[in-house]
């Protein structure tokens, strides 16, 4: 069953990540990421957690850059 709305693929593409990079970053088996994108939906709560982690990380990096200027 495919999910509707935000997908694993959409999240990782926003952050410019390949499936391999995404899987390695979150220590998710590559096959699981592939299944989420091709066949089965990722649980919504997992998508929210992954999205939040990437957003938080990017905001921290952005603020760190601002503080160095």
ABEGO torsion letter per residue (X at the ends): XBBBEBBAAAAAAAAGBBAAAAAAAAGBBAAAAAAAAAABBBBAAAAAAAAAAAAAAAAAAAAAAAAAX
